[in-house]
Amino acid sequence: MDKTLISFDGKYMIYSQYGVKEEWNDARIYLFSNGQIIIKGLMKEYKLRCKDIEPVDKKIPPSATGLVTMFETYKIKQKDIFLLIHGDKKDIKKLTRFICYFKISNELCYILYPYMIGGAIQKNVKWKKSILEVKLKRLPGKFEEKLIFRCGNDIITIPLEKVIDFKKDKITVAKKEVDVLNLKFLDEKNVSYVMLIYILNLNILYKILESYFDEHDIKREEEVVEEYSYEDVELNDKEEQVLYALYSGINPLEVHSLLGLDVGEVEKIYDKLIELKLLKLVRLRKEVELTSKGKYFVEKIMKEKGTKI
């Protein structure tokens, strides 16, 4: 029996690009594990499949939607009509994302990885053919969601909760300009990596990430960076080198030997960086890790100085 992935109470409307519309109707919306969507209204019931609709950014005039502003819009294929679904923000954003999962799972793509580690562009990295898979695991009160890239025997797993930024880019491949997705995420040591993804369903992949950030009210990196002030931060060369080392994933207890510094000197540097809120103490014996402010500060000075790890 097919399992219910999502179900919630909301409203729906059928709208055509020619302005013909229904009114908002109360309904229970279901998405099943076989990709079927059922909208059970009081008078009507619609049955659709994820493959037959596509989330779009179509602007619907307020004259049609009235006072309802929080809704998701889907284009129904082979018809000049749109399905509008209103509901709780978390419900409708999750619905959009899960519909996208059905549309993009097992899709062929090409990845350039790691394109960047920290703020440093990696040379001699080549494009690899990959299969993009989606893994959903139901946990108490939530889903664990992962993007999985299979490149032959290599598997790259990216939990959505580890993604910190994404944007569309244009790059030149074989003298041809193509659109790619720039995906930035953290590994288990909070070191940031960037992957470039070339895929035909780029907008669908973008929608997955956009809806996840919207549902969980996650700010994009540019929005986060704007909140930090670095006017109080003045570091000497040694202090910057310590930040670089931590940013690149070096164990904080090994930084002194890597840089040829005295243990006491490094601990004093840690104290200063903690006071500046660039580091936080996670265990005794000065085992530290970068804060978000510290991570973005490293990237800031690396960009300014053209430094590479």
N, C-alpha and C positions, 0 to 999 in steps of 0.2 A: 504494500500500500504506500502511495506517495505521501511523504511527510509535508506538513505545513511549515514552511520556512518563516513566513511573516503573515500576520493577520492583524487588522486594526480597523476601527471605526473611522470613517471619514466622509468625504463628499466627492462626487465626480461630475464632470460636465463633458459633453461632446460638442466640439466647436469646429467649424470649417473655416478655411481661409477666406471664404466669401462672406463671412459674418453670420452665417446661419448657426444657431446654437440652441441647446437645451438650457434649462435652468440648472442650478446646482441641485443635486439629488443626494440624499443620505444613502450610505451604503456600507457594507462590510467588505473590505478588500482582502483577498487572499493571494499569496504566492506559494506554489507548491514545488517540491523538489524535482518534479518532472518539467518544470518551466512553464506550467500553466498558470494563468492569472484569472481569477474569478472575481467579478464585481457584483455583489448581491444587493440590489436596490429593493425598494418596497414594491415597485411595479415591474421592473425589468431586471434581467440578469445578463451580464456580458461575460463571455469566455474568450480569452485571448491567449496567445503564446508569446513568450519573450522574443522569439525570433521574428515576430510579426510587428513589433513596435520598437521605436527607438527614442530615447530621451533626447530632447532638442531644447535649444534656447530661444524658441519662437516667442516673440513678444505678442502677448494677447492684450488687446485694449481694455482698459478699465470699464468701458461701457458694457463689456461682455461679462467680466468677472465680478463687478460690483465691489463690495467691501472686502471680498476675500483676496488676500495678497499672498499668503503662504501656500503655494501649490507647485506641483511638478507637471511638466508638459511632455507628452509623448506623441510622436507622429505615428499614425497607423499606416503601415505600408499598403501600397496599391489603392489607397483612398486619400482624397484631399481633405482629411479630417484629423483632428487632434483630440487626444484624451487628456483631460485635466484632472488631477487627483489632489484633493486638499486633505490635510490632516495634521497631526502633530509633526513638528519639524523632524524629529528623530525617525519617525515612522516613514515619512515620504522620502527622506534622503536615503534611508536604508533600502527602501523599495527600488529606487532608481539604481543604486549600486548593485543590488542583487540581480536586477534585470540585465545590467551590463555584464555581470559575471557569466551569465548564460550565453551572451553574444560573443564574448572574447575568449572563453576557455578553449585551450588547445590551439590557439592561434599561432601562426608562424610569425616570428619577428627576428630582428637583428639587433644585437646589443654591443655596445662599446663599453667594456668594463674590465678593470676600474678606470674610468675616464679621469677621475680625480680622487686622491686620497688627502683628506684635510683640504688645504687650499692649493695643493700641488697637482698640476696636470701630469699625467703619467705618459711617458713616451713609449713608442714601439708597441702600443696596445692595438690589436686588430679587431675588426668587426667579426662577430661570431653568430652563426645561425642558431636560433633557439626556438623552443616551443614554450609559449607562455601558458601556465596553468594557474588555476585559482583553487585555494584550499580553504574550506570553511569548517570550523569546528565549534559546535555548540557548547558553550560554557554556562555556568549559572548566571543568568541575567544578561548574557551578551554572547557575541560570536567572536572567535579568534579568526582573523582574516589575513591570508598571506598570498603574495604573488610569488610564483615559483617559475624560474627560468631554467629549462633543461637544455644544456649544450653538450650533446653527446653524453659522456659519463660525468660531466660537471653539472652540479645543481646549485643554483643561487637562490636562496630563500629570503624574501623581504617581508616581514610582518608590517602591515599598514601602520601599526602604532609606532614603528621606528622611522617612518617617513617624516622628514622635517621640511621639505619643500619640493615643488615640482613646477615646471613651466615648459611652454613650447618654445623650441629653438629652430633655427634654420642653419644647416651646415652643408658643406659641399662634399659630396662623395662621387668619385670618378667623374669630376668636372660637372656634376649635376647637383643643383641645390635641392635639398629634401627637408621635409619637416620631421623633427624628432622630438621626443619627450625627454627633458632633462630631469632625472629623478635623483634627489638627494636624500640619503638615509643614514642612520647610525648603526654601527655594529655593537656587539656586546660590551665593548670597551669605550663606547661613546665617541669613537673616531668616525668622522663623516666620510662617506663615499658618494661618488656621483656616477650614475650609469646613464648613458644615452641609449634611447630605444627607438628604433625605426620599425613602425608597424602600420599597416594599412588602416586599421581601426584606431587611429590615434585619438580621435575625439572621444571614443568610447572609453579608452584607457584614462584619458584626462578626466572624464566624468566620474570614474570610479574614485579617483583621488580627491576630486573636488567635493563629491558628496560625503566622503569620509571626514574631511576637514570641516565641512559645514555641519554635519550631524554632531560632531564632538566639539564644535566651537574652537577648533585649533587655528591659531594664527599662522599665516604664511611667514617664512623667514624674514622677508623684508619688513613686515609689520612688527615682528619681534625686535629686530635690530634697531628700529626707530625708537623703541622704548628705552634703550640703554644710552646712558651718557658716559663718555670716557674722559671728561674734562679733568677728573681727579686722578687719572691714571698716567703716571710717568715712570717708565721702567728703563733700567740700564741694559746693556747687552747681555749680561749674565742672566738677568731676570727674564728677558725675552727668550733666551736659549732654553731655560727651564720650561717655559710655557710651550715652546715648540716641541720639546721632548715629550711632555705629557700629552700634547695634542696628537702626536704621531703614534700614541699607544704604548710608550715606554712605561714600565712599572715604576711608580713613584719612589720605590725603595732602591731602584737601580740608577736613578738619574745622576746621582753624585759621581758614580764610577764612569758613566757614559761621558759626562762633561769634564771629568777630571777635577771635580770640586770636593771640598771637605764636606763631610756629612752635616756638621753644624752650620756651615754656610748655606747649604741647600735648605735646611730646616728654617733658617731665618728668612730666606726668600719665600718659602711656603707661607710663613706667618704673614708676611707683607701681602702676598697675593690673596690670602684668605681675608685679610682686612679690607682689601679692595674688591672683594666679592667676585674675584676671578677664579678662585678655587673654593672647594668646601672640604672639610675634614670628614672622611667616611669611616676611619678607624684610628685607633691610637698609633703611636710611632709614626706620626705624620704620613699616614697613607691617605692620599688626597685624590681628588678628581676634578676636572674642569667643570665649572658651572656653565650655564648657557651663555652668560655674559662673557666668561673667559674664553669659551670656544669662538664666539663671534669676534672677540677682540683679537685673537690670534689671526683669524682670517682677514681682519681689517688691516693689521700691520703687515701681513704677508702680501696683501694686494698693494699696499702703499710702497713697500720696499722691493717687491718682485722676488720675495724669498721663496725658495722651494725646499721642501723637506728631503 
